[in-house]
Amino acid sequence: GPAHSDAFPFVSPSGSIPDLLRRAGGDNRVIEDALGLAPGQLDADSLMRIDIPEPSRLGLRLPSGNENSANPNWIPGGLTSGGIPEAVVSFSSAPSGSYSVNPLLF
């Protein structure tokens, strides 16, 4: 998200996340697997939802695999290794009000 050390954090369409959260049933390991993250990478207390009404304003694009947060599970094509749609945006010059940060509710 905006505080991420990577200038180009990964994002997913809002429509794909509710289903993933339902399938996970609060189990972060299921979420990590679906997003191609390392086991133990997610901390339940730090999960937030960042809504971006107009992602094109933040340079929405397919990831190249050269992003700082790309890991060995990254594959080209716009899907995580777990089959979740993914893209990247840039928060480095995000206009005020271009996104909102909200609690992630299961």
Backbone as XML, in Angstrom:
<?xml version="1.0"?>
<chain id="A" units="angstrom">
  <residue number="1" name="GLY">
    <atom name="N" x="0.804" y="-1.189" z="0.000"/>
    <atom name="CA" x="0.000" y="0.000" z="0.000"/>
    <atom name="C" x="0.847" y="1.252" z="0.000"/>
  </residue>
  <residue number="2" name="PRO">
    <atom name="N" x="0.281" y="2.379" z="0.355"/>
    <atom name="CA" x="0.980" y="3.657" z="0.297"/>
    <atom name="C" x="2.245" y="3.716" z="1.148"/>
  </residue>
  <residue number="3" name="ALA">
    <atom name="N" x="2.287" y="3.000" z="2.263"/>
    <atom name="CA" x="3.463" y="3.031" z="3.127"/>
    <atom name="C" x="4.470" y="1.947" z="2.772"/>
  </residue>
  <residue number="4" name="HIS">
    <atom name="N" x="4.169" y="1.167" z="1.754"/>
    <atom name="CA" x="5.027" y="0.064" z="1.336"/>
    <atom name="C" x="6.363" y="0.599" z="0.855"/>
  </residue>
  <residue number="5" name="SER">
    <atom name="N" x="7.432" y="-0.126" z="1.096"/>
    <atom name="CA" x="8.771" y="0.318" z="0.684"/>
    <atom name="C" x="8.941" y="0.303" z="-0.829"/>
  </residue>
  <residue number="6" name="ASP">
    <atom name="N" x="8.109" y="-0.430" z="-1.519"/>
    <atom name="CA" x="8.184" y="-0.510" z="-2.975"/>
    <atom name="C" x="7.411" y="0.662" z="-3.575"/>
  </residue>
  <residue number="7" name="ALA">
    <atom name="N" x="7.991" y="1.336" z="-4.549"/>
    <atom name="CA" x="7.307" y="2.457" z="-5.193"/>
    <atom name="C" x="6.120" y="1.985" z="-6.020"/>
  </residue>
  <residue number="8" name="PHE">
    <atom name="N" x="6.085" y="0.696" z="-6.363"/>
    <atom name="CA" x="5.011" y="0.151" z="-7.189"/>
    <atom name="C" x="4.400" y="-1.065" z="-6.511"/>
  </residue>
  <residue number="9" name="PRO">
    <atom name="N" x="3.490" y="-0.855" z="-5.552"/>
    <atom name="CA" x="2.882" y="-1.998" z="-4.865"/>
    <atom name="C" x="1.895" y="-2.744" z="-5.759"/>
  </residue>
  <residue number="10" name="PHE">
    <atom name="N" x="1.752" y="-4.024" z="-5.478"/>
    <atom name="CA" x="0.810" y="-4.865" z="-6.208"/>
    <atom name="C" x="-0.611" y="-4.588" z="-5.730"/>
  </residue>
  <residue number="11" name="VAL">
    <atom name="N" x="-1.555" y="-4.642" z="-6.660"/>
    <atom name="CA" x="-2.971" y="-4.442" z="-6.354"/>
    <atom name="C" x="-3.784" y="-5.516" z="-7.070"/>
  </residue>
  <residue number="12" name="SER">
    <atom name="N" x="-5.020" y="-5.706" z="-6.596"/>
    <atom name="CA" x="-5.958" y="-6.643" z="-7.231"/>
    <atom name="C" x="-7.307" y="-5.963" z="-7.349"/>
  </residue>
  <residue number="13" name="PRO">
    <atom name="N" x="-8.104" y="-6.365" z="-8.334"/>
    <atom name="CA" x="-9.442" y="-5.782" z="-8.457"/>
    <atom name="C" x="-10.277" y="-6.085" z="-7.221"/>
  </residue>
  <residue number="14" name="SER">
    <atom name="N" x="-11.069" y="-5.121" z="-6.810"/>
    <atom name="CA" x="-11.867" y="-5.302" z="-5.593"/>
    <atom name="C" x="-12.807" y="-6.492" z="-5.690"/>
  </residue>
  <residue number="15" name="GLY">
    <atom name="N" x="-13.252" y="-6.843" z="-6.880"/>
    <atom name="CA" x="-14.167" y="-7.974" z="-7.036"/>
    <atom name="C" x="-13.540" y="-9.324" z="-6.734"/>
  </residue>
  <residue number="16" name="SER">
    <atom name="N" x="-12.215" y="-9.439" z="-6.829"/>
    <atom name="CA" x="-11.574" y="-10.739" z="-6.588"/>
    <atom name="C" x="-11.245" y="-10.975" z="-5.118"/>
  </residue>
  <residue number="17" name="ILE">
    <atom name="N" x="-11.220" y="-9.943" z="-4.328"/>
    <atom name="CA" x="-10.785" y="-10.080" z="-2.937"/>
    <atom name="C" x="-11.870" y="-10.633" z="-2.003"/>
  </residue>
  <residue number="18" name="PRO">
    <atom name="N" x="-13.125" y="-10.190" z="-2.083"/>
    <atom name="CA" x="-14.133" y="-10.760" z="-1.169"/>
    <atom name="C" x="-14.236" y="-12.282" z="-1.255"/>
  </residue>
  <residue number="19" name="ASP">
    <atom name="N" x="-14.174" y="-12.830" z="-2.462"/>
    <atom name="CA" x="-14.239" y="-14.280" z="-2.611"/>
    <atom name="C" x="-13.029" y="-14.943" z="-1.954"/>
  </residue>
  <residue number="20" name="LEU">
    <atom name="N" x="-11.861" y="-14.364" z="-2.145"/>
    <atom name="CA" x="-10.658" y="-14.909" z="-1.513"/>
    <atom name="C" x="-10.793" y="-14.878" z="0.005"/>
  </residue>
  <residue number="21" name="LEU">
    <atom name="N" x="-11.292" y="-13.785" z="0.550"/>
    <atom name="CA" x="-11.450" y="-13.685" z="2.006"/>
    <atom name="C" x="-12.460" y="-14.693" z="2.531"/>
  </residue>
  <residue number="22" name="ARG">
    <atom name="N" x="-13.535" y="-14.909" z="1.778"/>
    <atom name="CA" x="-14.516" y="-15.926" z="2.195"/>
    <atom name="C" x="-13.889" y="-17.319" z="2.196"/>
  </residue>
  <residue number="23" name="ARG">
    <atom name="N" x="-13.146" y="-17.631" z="1.119"/>
    <atom name="CA" x="-12.485" y="-18.944" z="1.038"/>
    <atom name="C" x="-11.482" y="-19.115" z="2.169"/>
  </residue>
  <residue number="24" name="ALA">
    <atom name="N" x="-10.785" y="-18.036" z="2.518"/>
    <atom name="CA" x="-9.747" y="-18.122" z="3.545"/>
    <atom name="C" x="-10.343" y="-18.301" z="4.933"/>
  </residue>
  <residue number="25" name="GLY">
    <atom name="N" x="-11.521" y="-17.765" z="5.174"/>
    <atom name="CA" x="-12.150" y="-17.903" z="6.486"/>
    <atom name="C" x="-11.269" y="-17.404" z="7.613"/>
  </residue>
  <residue number="26" name="GLY">
    <atom name="N" x="-10.496" y="-16.347" z="7.374"/>
    <atom name="CA" x="-9.615" y="-15.790" z="8.399"/>
    <atom name="C" x="-8.241" y="-16.436" z="8.460"/>
  </residue>
  <residue number="27" name="ASP">
    <atom name="N" x="-7.977" y="-17.407" z="7.610"/>
    <atom name="CA" x="-6.680" y="-18.086" z="7.597"/>
    <atom name="C" x="-5.718" y="-17.356" z="6.651"/>
  </residue>
  <residue number="28" name="ASN">
    <atom name="N" x="-4.774" y="-16.632" z="7.230"/>
    <atom name="CA" x="-3.820" y="-15.863" z="6.428"/>
    <atom name="C" x="-2.986" y="-16.741" z="5.507"/>
  </residue>
  <residue number="29" name="ARG">
    <atom name="N" x="-2.778" y="-18.002" z="5.872"/>
    <atom name="CA" x="-1.987" y="-18.886" z="5.010"/>
    <atom name="C" x="-2.683" y="-19.093" z="3.664"/>
  </residue>
  <residue number="30" name="VAL">
    <atom name="N" x="-4.011" y="-19.178" z="3.667"/>
    <atom name="CA" x="-4.760" y="-19.339" z="2.428"/>
    <atom name="C" x="-4.593" y="-18.090" z="1.561"/>
  </residue>
  <residue number="31" name="ILE">
    <atom name="N" x="-4.652" y="-16.923" z="2.190"/>
    <atom name="CA" x="-4.470" y="-15.659" z="1.462"/>
    <atom name="C" x="-3.058" y="-15.575" z="0.897"/>
  </residue>
  <residue number="32" name="GLU">
    <atom name="N" x="-2.063" y="-15.918" z="1.714"/>
    <atom name="CA" x="-0.669" y="-15.886" z="1.250"/>
    <atom name="C" x="-0.472" y="-16.788" z="0.043"/>
  </residue>
  <residue number="33" name="ASP">
    <atom name="N" x="-1.037" y="-17.981" z="0.099"/>
    <atom name="CA" x="-0.891" y="-18.921" z="-1.010"/>
    <atom name="C" x="-1.540" y="-18.370" z="-2.278"/>
  </residue>
  <residue number="34" name="ALA">
    <atom name="N" x="-2.737" y="-17.816" z="-2.145"/>
    <atom name="CA" x="-3.448" y="-17.283" z="-3.310"/>
    <atom name="C" x="-2.729" y="-16.089" z="-3.922"/>
  </residue>
  <residue number="35" name="LEU">
    <atom name="N" x="-2.068" y="-15.283" z="-3.096"/>
    <atom name="CA" x="-1.375" y="-14.098" z="-3.590"/>
    <atom name="C" x="0.083" y="-14.362" z="-3.954"/>
  </residue>
  <residue number="36" name="GLY">
    <atom name="N" x="0.543" y="-15.590" z="-3.750"/>
    <atom name="CA" x="1.923" y="-15.920" z="-4.089"/>
    <atom name="C" x="2.928" y="-15.360" z="-3.096"/>
  </residue>
  <residue number="37" name="LEU">
    <atom name="N" x="2.507" y="-15.197" z="-1.843"/>
    <atom name="CA" x="3.384" y="-14.658" z="-0.809"/>
    <atom name="C" x="4.043" y="-15.783" z="-0.027"/>
  </residue>
  <residue number="38" name="ALA">
    <atom name="N" x="5.131" y="-15.467" z="0.623"/>
    <atom name="CA" x="5.834" y="-16.449" z="1.457"/>
    <atom name="C" x="4.997" y="-16.766" z="2.692"/>
  </residue>
  <residue number="39" name="PRO">
    <atom name="N" x="5.034" y="-18.019" z="3.156"/>
    <atom name="CA" x="4.317" y="-18.376" z="4.383"/>
    <atom name="C" x="4.758" y="-17.488" z="5.546"/>
  </residue>
  <residue number="40" name="GLY">
    <atom name="N" x="3.784" y="-16.964" z="6.280"/>
    <atom name="CA" x="4.080" y="-16.111" z="7.428"/>
    <atom name="C" x="4.269" y="-14.642" z="7.080"/>
  </residue>
  <residue number="41" name="GLN">
    <atom name="N" x="4.142" y="-14.288" z="5.805"/>
    <atom name="CA" x="4.377" y="-12.897" z="5.398"/>
    <atom name="C" x="3.268" y="-11.955" z="5.855"/>
  </residue>
  <residue number="42" name="LEU">
    <atom name="N" x="2.042" y="-12.436" z="5.925"/>
    <atom name="CA" x="0.932" y="-11.579" z="6.336"/>
    <atom name="C" x="0.735" y="-11.616" z="7.832"/>
  </residue>
  <residue number="43" name="ASP">
    <atom name="N" x="0.489" y="-10.457" z="8.391"/>
    <atom name="CA" x="0.182" y="-10.313" z="9.810"/>
    <atom name="C" x="-1.270" y="-9.850" z="9.885"/>
  </residue>
  <residue number="44" name="ALA">
    <atom name="N" x="-2.126" y="-10.634" z="10.499"/>
    <atom name="CA" x="-3.558" y="-10.327" z="10.534"/>
    <atom name="C" x="-3.834" y="-8.936" z="11.075"/>
  </residue>
  <residue number="45" name="ASP">
    <atom name="N" x="-3.014" y="-8.450" z="11.985"/>
    <atom name="CA" x="-3.249" y="-7.137" z="12.571"/>
    <atom name="C" x="-2.885" y="-5.993" z="11.635"/>
  </residue>
  <residue number="46" name="SER">
    <atom name="N" x="-2.148" y="-6.278" z="10.576"/>
    <atom name="CA" x="-1.709" y="-5.203" z="9.694"/>
    <atom name="C" x="-2.417" y="-5.178" z="8.348"/>
  </residue>
  <residue number="47" name="LEU">
    <atom name="N" x="-3.379" y="-6.072" z="8.135"/>
    <atom name="CA" x="-4.068" y="-6.113" z="6.846"/>
    <atom name="C" x="-5.043" y="-4.942" z="6.729"/>
  </residue>
  <residue number="48" name="MET">
    <atom name="N" x="-4.925" y="-4.208" z="5.631"/>
    <atom name="CA" x="-5.799" y="-3.072" z="5.357"/>
    <atom name="C" x="-6.314" y="-3.186" z="3.929"/>
  </residue>
  <residue number="49" name="ARG">
    <atom name="N" x="-7.432" y="-2.548" z="3.681"/>
    <atom name="CA" x="-7.994" y="-2.479" z="2.337"/>
    <atom name="C" x="-7.755" y="-1.065" z="1.820"/>
  </residue>
  <residue number="50" name="ILE">
    <atom name="N" x="-7.154" y="-0.967" z="0.641"/>
    <atom name="CA" x="-6.920" y="0.327" z="0.021"/>
    <atom name="C" x="-7.780" y="0.395" z="-1.227"/>
  </residue>
  <residue number="51" name="ASP">
    <atom name="N" x="-8.749" y="1.291" z="-1.210"/>
    <atom name="CA" x="-9.657" y="1.448" z="-2.341"/>
    <atom name="C" x="-9.148" y="2.564" z="-3.240"/>
  </residue>
  <residue number="52" name="ILE">
    <atom name="N" x="-9.048" y="2.259" z="-4.531"/>
    <atom name="CA" x="-8.563" y="3.207" z="-5.532"/>
    <atom name="C" x="-9.665" y="3.344" z="-6.587"/>
  </residue>
  <residue number="53" name="PRO">
    <atom name="N" x="-10.512" y="4.381" z="-6.471"/>
    <atom name="CA" x="-11.624" y="4.518" z="-7.408"/>
    <atom name="C" x="-11.198" y="4.656" z="-8.869"/>
  </residue>
  <residue number="54" name="GLU">
    <atom name="N" x="-10.088" y="5.322" z="-9.127"/>
    <atom name="CA" x="-9.597" y="5.514" z="-10.500"/>
    <atom name="C" x="-8.133" y="5.083" z="-10.579"/>
  </residue>
  <residue number="55" name="PRO">
    <atom name="N" x="-7.870" y="3.769" z="-10.639"/>
    <atom name="CA" x="-6.488" y="3.301" z="-10.621"/>
    <atom name="C" x="-5.646" y="3.820" z="-11.784"/>
  </residue>
  <residue number="56" name="SER">
    <atom name="N" x="-6.274" y="4.205" z="-12.874"/>
    <atom name="CA" x="-5.491" y="4.739" z="-13.998"/>
    <atom name="C" x="-4.782" y="6.037" z="-13.604"/>
  </residue>
  <residue number="57" name="ARG">
    <atom name="N" x="-5.316" y="6.767" z="-12.620"/>
    <atom name="CA" x="-4.661" y="7.983" z="-12.132"/>
    <atom name="C" x="-3.347" y="7.668" z="-11.412"/>
  </residue>
  <residue number="58" name="LEU">
    <atom name="N" x="-3.178" y="6.417" z="-11.006"/>
    <atom name="CA" x="-1.965" y="5.999" z="-10.294"/>
    <atom name="C" x="-1.084" y="5.118" z="-11.170"/>
  </residue>
  <residue number="59" name="GLY">
    <atom name="N" x="-1.252" y="5.207" z="-12.469"/>
    <atom name="CA" x="-0.387" y="4.466" z="-13.394"/>
    <atom name="C" x="-0.608" y="2.972" z="-13.406"/>
  </residue>
  <residue number="60" name="LEU">
    <atom name="N" x="-1.840" y="2.522" z="-13.273"/>
    <atom name="CA" x="-2.152" y="1.091" z="-13.268"/>
    <atom name="C" x="-1.528" y="0.400" z="-14.475"/>
  </residue>
  <residue number="61" name="ARG">
    <atom name="N" x="-0.810" y="-0.690" z="-14.226"/>
    <atom name="CA" x="-0.177" y="-1.449" z="-15.308"/>
    <atom name="C" x="0.095" y="-2.873" z="-14.846"/>
  </residue>
  <residue number="62" name="LEU">
    <atom name="N" x="0.381" y="-3.748" z="-15.811"/>
    <atom name="CA" x="0.794" y="-5.111" z="-15.466"/>
    <atom name="C" x="2.180" y="-5.060" z="-14.839"/>
  </residue>
  <residue number="63" name="PRO">
    <atom name="N" x="2.433" y="-5.906" z="-13.860"/>
    <atom name="CA" x="3.774" y="-5.943" z="-13.269"/>
    <atom name="C" x="4.791" y="-6.542" z="-14.235"/>
  </residue>
  <residue number="64" name="SER">
    <atom name="N" x="6.035" y="-6.122" z="-14.088"/>
    <atom name="CA" x="7.111" y="-6.630" z="-14.943"/>
    <atom name="C" x="7.909" y="-7.739" z="-14.264"/>
  </residue>
  <residue number="65" name="GLY">
    <atom name="N" x="7.754" y="-7.858" z="-12.957"/>
    <atom name="CA" x="8.571" y="-8.804" z="-12.194"/>
    <atom name="C" x="9.819" y="-8.143" z="-11.642"/>
  </residue>
  <residue number="66" name="ASN">
    <atom name="N" x="10.074" y="-6.903" z="-12.028"/>
    <atom name="CA" x="11.236" y="-6.163" z="-11.522"/>
    <atom name="C" x="10.904" y="-5.308" z="-10.312"/>
  </residue>
  <residue number="67" name="GLU">
    <atom name="N" x="9.665" y="-5.341" z="-9.854"/>
    <atom name="CA" x="9.273" y="-4.579" z="-8.674"/>
    <atom name="C" x="10.011" y="-5.120" z="-7.450"/>
  </residue>
  <residue number="68" name="ASN">
    <atom name="N" x="10.310" y="-4.236" z="-6.495"/>
    <atom name="CA" x="11.041" y="-4.663" z="-5.287"/>
    <atom name="C" x="10.331" y="-5.789" z="-4.551"/>
  </residue>
  <residue number="69" name="SER">
    <atom name="N" x="9.007" y="-5.781" z="-4.565"/>
    <atom name="CA" x="8.276" y="-6.798" z="-3.812"/>
    <atom name="C" x="7.958" y="-8.054" z="-4.622"/>
  </residue>
  <residue number="70" name="ALA">
    <atom name="N" x="8.392" y="-8.115" z="-5.884"/>
    <atom name="CA" x="8.221" y="-9.361" z="-6.642"/>
    <atom name="C" x="9.088" y="-10.441" z="-5.996"/>
  </residue>
  <residue number="71" name="ASN">
    <atom name="N" x="8.548" y="-11.624" z="-5.875"/>
    <atom name="CA" x="9.296" y="-12.705" z="-5.234"/>
    <atom name="C" x="9.437" y="-13.874" z="-6.206"/>
  </residue>
  <residue number="72" name="PRO">
    <atom name="N" x="10.078" y="-14.959" z="-5.789"/>
    <atom name="CA" x="10.265" y="-16.098" z="-6.698"/>
    <atom name="C" x="8.958" y="-16.724" z="-7.200"/>
  </residue>
  <residue number="73" name="ASN">
    <atom name="N" x="7.829" y="-16.425" z="-6.539"/>
    <atom name="CA" x="6.538" y="-16.950" z="-6.985"/>
    <atom name="C" x="5.932" y="-16.123" z="-8.114"/>
  </residue>
  <residue number="74" name="TRP">
    <atom name="N" x="6.518" y="-14.949" z="-8.428"/>
    <atom name="CA" x="5.956" y="-14.077" z="-9.459"/>
    <atom name="C" x="6.032" y="-14.757" z="-10.823"/>
  </residue>
  <residue number="75" name="ILE">
    <atom name="N" x="4.929" y="-14.662" z="-11.559"/>
    <atom name="CA" x="4.885" y="-15.178" z="-12.929"/>
    <atom name="C" x="4.306" y="-14.081" z="-13.828"/>
  </residue>
  <residue number="76" name="PRO">
    <atom name="N" x="4.737" y="-14.014" z="-15.086"/>
    <atom name="CA" x="4.196" y="-12.986" z="-15.979"/>
    <atom name="C" x="2.748" y="-13.278" z="-16.356"/>
  </residue>
  <residue number="77" name="GLY">
    <atom name="N" x="2.030" y="-12.229" z="-16.723"/>
    <atom name="CA" x="0.692" y="-12.427" z="-17.255"/>
    <atom name="C" x="-0.437" y="-11.777" z="-16.485"/>
  </residue>
  <residue number="78" name="GLY">
    <atom name="N" x="-0.175" y="-11.183" z="-15.331"/>
    <atom name="CA" x="-1.229" y="-10.485" z="-14.615"/>
    <atom name="C" x="-2.035" y="-11.322" z="-13.647"/>
  </residue>
  <residue number="79" name="LEU">
    <atom name="N" x="-1.557" y="-12.526" z="-13.335"/>
    <atom name="CA" x="-2.186" y="-13.361" z="-12.303"/>
    <atom name="C" x="-1.125" y="-13.803" z="-11.317"/>
  </residue>
  <residue number="80" name="THR">
    <atom name="N" x="-1.499" y="-13.875" z="-10.040"/>
    <atom name="CA" x="-0.567" y="-14.413" z="-9.056"/>
    <atom name="C" x="-0.395" y="-15.916" z="-9.299"/>
  </residue>
  <residue number="81" name="SER">
    <atom name="N" x="0.564" y="-16.514" z="-8.640"/>
    <atom name="CA" x="0.744" y="-17.962" z="-8.767"/>
    <atom name="C" x="-0.473" y="-18.717" z="-8.245"/>
  </residue>
  <residue number="82" name="GLY">
    <atom name="N" x="-1.310" y="-18.036" z="-7.434"/>
    <atom name="CA" x="-2.550" y="-18.627" z="-6.942"/>
    <atom name="C" x="-3.762" y="-18.270" z="-7.783"/>
  </residue>
  <residue number="83" name="GLY">
    <atom name="N" x="-3.538" y="-17.588" z="-8.923"/>
    <atom name="CA" x="-4.620" y="-17.298" z="-9.855"/>
    <atom name="C" x="-5.419" y="-16.028" z="-9.584"/>
  </residue>
  <residue number="84" name="ILE">
    <atom name="N" x="-4.936" y="-15.153" z="-8.715"/>
    <atom name="CA" x="-5.634" y="-13.897" z="-8.412"/>
    <atom name="C" x="-5.130" y="-12.808" z="-9.370"/>
  </residue>
  <residue number="85" name="PRO">
    <atom name="N" x="-6.026" y="-12.032" z="-10.001"/>
    <atom name="CA" x="-5.572" y="-10.956" z="-10.889"/>
    <atom name="C" x="-4.700" y="-9.955" z="-10.125"/>
  </residue>
  <residue number="86" name="GLU">
    <atom name="N" x="-3.622" y="-9.500" z="-10.778"/>
    <atom name="CA" x="-2.748" y="-8.524" z="-10.130"/>
    <atom name="C" x="-2.264" y="-7.482" z="-11.129"/>
  </residue>
  <residue number="87" name="ALA">
    <atom name="N" x="-1.948" y="-6.317" z="-10.589"/>
    <atom name="CA" x="-1.363" y="-5.215" z="-11.347"/>
    <atom name="C" x="-0.522" y="-4.423" z="-10.358"/>
  </residue>
  <residue number="88" name="VAL">
    <atom name="N" x="0.098" y="-3.362" z="-10.818"/>
    <atom name="CA" x="0.832" y="-2.465" z="-9.927"/>
    <atom name="C" x="0.366" y="-1.038" z="-10.184"/>
  </residue>
  <residue number="89" name="VAL">
    <atom name="N" x="0.521" y="-0.195" z="-9.161"/>
    <atom name="CA" x="0.236" y="1.229" z="-9.249"/>
    <atom name="C" x="1.389" y="1.974" z="-8.598"/>
  </residue>
  <residue number="90" name="SER">
    <atom name="N" x="1.407" y="3.284" z="-8.772"/>
    <atom name="CA" x="2.429" y="4.112" z="-8.142"/>
    <atom name="C" x="1.779" y="5.071" z="-7.160"/>
  </residue>
  <residue number="91" name="PHE">
    <atom name="N" x="2.151" y="4.955" z="-5.896"/>
    <atom name="CA" x="1.659" y="5.880" z="-4.880"/>
    <atom name="C" x="2.611" y="7.061" z="-4.705"/>
  </residue>
  <residue number="92" name="SER">
    <atom name="N" x="3.772" y="7.035" z="-5.373"/>
    <atom name="CA" x="4.788" y="8.061" z="-5.148"/>
    <atom name="C" x="4.301" y="9.467" z="-5.478"/>
  </residue>
  <residue number="93" name="SER">
    <atom name="N" x="3.416" y="9.610" z="-6.429"/>
    <atom name="CA" x="2.892" y="10.937" z="-6.763"/>
    <atom name="C" x="1.370" y="10.927" z="-6.783"/>
  </residue>
  <residue number="94" name="ALA">
    <atom name="N" x="0.776" y="10.138" z="-5.908"/>
    <atom name="CA" x="-0.678" y="9.999" z="-5.866"/>
    <atom name="C" x="-1.333" y="11.314" z="-5.452"/>
  </residue>
  <residue number="95" name="PRO">
    <atom name="N" x="-2.280" y="11.804" z="-6.260"/>
    <atom name="CA" x="-2.994" y="13.029" z="-5.882"/>
    <atom name="C" x="-3.799" y="12.812" z="-4.603"/>
  </residue>
  <residue number="96" name="SER">
    <atom name="N" x="-3.953" y="13.850" z="-3.833"/>
    <atom name="CA" x="-4.759" y="13.787" z="-2.616"/>
    <atom name="C" x="-6.155" y="13.285" z="-2.951"/>
  </residue>
  <residue number="97" name="GLY">
    <atom name="N" x="-6.646" y="12.356" z="-2.156"/>
    <atom name="CA" x="-7.980" y="11.816" z="-2.352"/>
    <atom name="C" x="-8.084" y="10.762" z="-3.432"/>
  </residue>
  <residue number="98" name="SER">
    <atom name="N" x="-6.952" y="10.319" z="-3.984"/>
    <atom name="CA" x="-7.012" y="9.323" z="-5.054"/>
    <atom name="C" x="-7.173" y="7.898" z="-4.537"/>
  </residue>
  <residue number="99" name="TYR">
    <atom name="N" x="-7.101" y="7.714" z="-3.230"/>
    <atom name="CA" x="-7.320" y="6.406" z="-2.631"/>
    <atom name="C" x="-7.754" y="6.600" z="-1.187"/>
  </residue>
  <residue number="100" name="SER">
    <atom name="N" x="-8.328" y="5.547" z="-0.615"/>
    <atom name="CA" x="-8.700" y="5.568" z="0.811"/>
    <atom name="C" x="-8.228" y="4.270" z="1.453"/>
  </residue>
  <residue number="101" name="VAL">
    <atom name="N" x="-7.838" y="4.360" z="2.699"/>
    <atom name="CA" x="-7.359" y="3.215" z="3.466"/>
    <atom name="C" x="-8.427" y="2.868" z="4.505"/>
  </residue>
  <residue number="102" name="ASN">
    <atom name="N" x="-8.833" y="1.591" z="4.500"/>
    <atom name="CA" x="-9.913" y="1.144" z="5.379"/>
    <atom name="C" x="-9.528" y="-0.186" z="6.022"/>
  </residue>
  <residue number="103" name="PRO">
    <atom name="N" x="-10.142" y="-0.501" z="7.162"/>
    <atom name="CA" x="-9.895" y="-1.811" z="7.783"/>
    <atom name="C" x="-10.342" y="-2.929" z="6.842"/>
  </residue>
  <residue number="104" name="LEU">
    <atom name="N" x="-9.629" y="-4.018" z="6.861"/>
    <atom name="CA" x="-10.012" y="-5.180" z="6.065"/>
    <atom name="C" x="-10.946" y="-6.021" z="6.923"/>
  </residue>
  <residue number="105" name="LEU">
    <atom name="N" x="-12.169" y="-6.127" z="6.491"/>
    <atom name="CA" x="-13.166" y="-6.876" z="7.261"/>
    <atom name="C" x="-13.375" y="-8.238" z="6.659"/>
  </residue>
  <residue number="106" name="PHE">
    <atom name="N" x="-13.280" y="-9.287" z="7.491"/>
    <atom name="CA" x="-13.504" y="-10.653" z="7.041"/>
    <atom name="C" x="-14.964" y="-10.997" z="7.161"/>
  </residue>
</chain>
